């Protein structure tokens, strides 16, 4: 009976270590900068690894008062591009913790 307890404590320690590493990885993600672009780089959107939009850069030549809709589409596309890249980065970064761990509902 006692041997089982030791294993359980060991597992708890492993889990705590992993949680710490996961928190660190989450924080590091927040410091990362990801750039989404549209219109061949005419519009750039910079987001953090926590999906905060930090910067929107629009080249002058794409600003056409006659065609505001196109500009809106480009900003949307660049933002979605950036967010998609953040998702990929998050999966890459956090995926290392879930590999080999079959805990349903963890992510």
Order of alpha helices (4+ residues) and beta strands (2+ residues): alpha-beta-beta-beta-alpha
